[in-house]
Amino acid sequence: MRLCLVLSMCASLSCSDKSVGTGTPPSENTEVEDTATPGDTGGDTGLVSFEVTGVVRDADGLPVADAMVLVGGEEDTMVLTQADGSFSLWYTEVRLGTPAIVAAKMGFRANAFEFFVPDEPIQITIREVKGPDNLNYTYQNPGDGEDSMEENCSHCHTTMVSDFMASAHAEATRNPMLQDLYAGVSRAFVDATSCAEAGGSWELGVEPGTETGTMEKCYLGGGVLPDLNVGCGGLGELPCDSPSLAESDRPEAFGACADCHAPGINGVAGGRDLHEAHGLAYDMGVHCDTCHKVRDVDLSQPPGVGQRLIMGRPNEPGTGMFEYIPVFYGPIIDVPNVVMGGSYQPKFDSAVFCAGCHEQEQPALIEGTSLGPRWPEGLPIHSTYSEWLEGPYNNEDTPCQFCHMPADVGATNSVEITQPEDQSVTFGWDREPSDIRQHLFRGPLMGEPRLIDTALYVSVDVWADGDSIETSVSIANVGCGHAVPTGEPMRSVVLLVEAEGECGSLIANGGQTVSDTGGTLASATLGEQAVAGDGLLMWPDGVAAAEPGQVLRVVRPTGLFDDYEGIGAFADPSMGAVDKGMEILAPVGALGVVAVSEAGIELDGSVDWVEGDKLYLGAAWPAAAVDGQPSLPLAGTAGTAFARVLLDGEGNRHVPHYRAVDMASDNRIPPGSNAMSSHSFALPDGCGPVDVRATVLYRPVPLHMAVARGWESQDYIIATGESRWEP
């Protein structure tokens, strides 16, 4: 039945018409030298072999120079046409199925000639993809990744679509965090009362993914629309997506969110309101028909469709079921099936294609703000592509696709309904695994093992120095072609270092601690926001957040700064440690919260704290941690954190990137490099031997943002290392 569907689709495009596939003899005025001579038709090999000559023309009958001509499925037979469109190549029968001579060129649809014979020159017509990009084109549904008779991508490419459906690309538009940050809402508050108590506004706004639907939401915490526009979303104003908003107050700035997260909105490519994404554009995100309508990539332009991603939706009227003659751009030269309209674009096989969205230098978006002086070309919000360019994996054999779209070694052809004996123009040809890539777009938490589990290697060195245990931890980025973490700036990696002796857990007394990137329920500077009283810590914000059983960690600024290797501007060897922005905060002590009252916080002991010390209210790391457990506030723990720390115009840290105008630090671990940290623990007499354990966590969503927005935040254990000191 599936074979019938393919053939019926082909028939609707006049596959049997001689001008579109089975060839037309050269016209009388075509000058093609007849040099075809029969070769070995048997002998020891039993192979048929002979020369094939012909000419390649465009739809207007003009010769096409520098077109690629090859035997279908045999890339090593490829030749280029001469100025008059002529070619000559050698055909040897090595495959099952129906052989074909294929012609292709960038900007044209591939076509082929089947049933060629010796001594008969052939003509192949390839049709140029006419511009401009067709704004009237309607993106096509790829299907559901199930084996079906539907006329969509799933029919022939079932596994590829199934892979895509489980990917983050499929969720790119409907991701709730994106939608919340865009509209400026929090799902932590589910009714008008709780929203008002939190200081928000309970209003009617767009229901994401619908054309006209509305829903009540808690507008709180700012967002792309309220922060980038005037006349809506402010104090006493209607939300920027309110159905009651006057036309004059409707938002005009959209932060370019839809350009990468919702490329499949029909019509104008780029500059669209994310709320225009509904139906397929919302449900499928970055789906097959959006990616494969990218005609080229221009890195000189801003990221996203209609800019860096140059779209080439077809204009030419089609026949049968097709409104326009199909075109699908891709990395394979010989895809002459007219249902596909395969158009060769080698950038699909290169990291440059991924840079279409995964490399971004952003101007200041908030009115009245400007970028810090360090960023004359724009603030690097996403730099995954440039990280790869500057790293050891920068070569044509290991582009982004190598890890994120691994070769499908179990497949011989992307057309799953074909068999070796079916090889032909219609069913394609057997391919190398590297030409049949899984469309998983593997994220860090995908696969078994997960992709990020293979990225880092941890080693721990431990020794005694007087009454202290000293340890040095190295985290090496050995398996990743870009920095760890990369991509969305909200992501972080947290290192925790613990020491355990026969007397129990050792207390950290020196070295580095986890910064505020590790999360805190409340923070303060002693002597400013918090004051130590008689048995109580007087701290209004702490009182509001504290509960018995929590931990108060006290750390002390040292005036020393971590001279980490850094990424991008922070990798400049002329930059001093102070400019890299990570002051070392040494551990002073950790106290348990016993009771909380209006008067203050009662703690279970005391530490030798002084004014200027930093206070972090958090939670203890459990003795039996579980991979994927809810994120804990760990700032102040012995260890360190790796992240790109963005600042807004008011100096707030870890802000969403649309608000960012500067970067405080970027100590993420470069590819092929390692990060070092040092830690000390008090060693009581007779406490040896001592085991030191390093645990590395991947945290996709920062804790403070998850709490404010009502999102899940989880910690994933991605690497560990340990060492023992024997007395």
Summary of the structure (lengths in Angstrom):
residues: 727
radius of gyration: 30.8
end to end distance: 74.9
largest distance: 106.2
contacts: 2441
relative contact order: 0.11
helix: 16%
strand: 31%
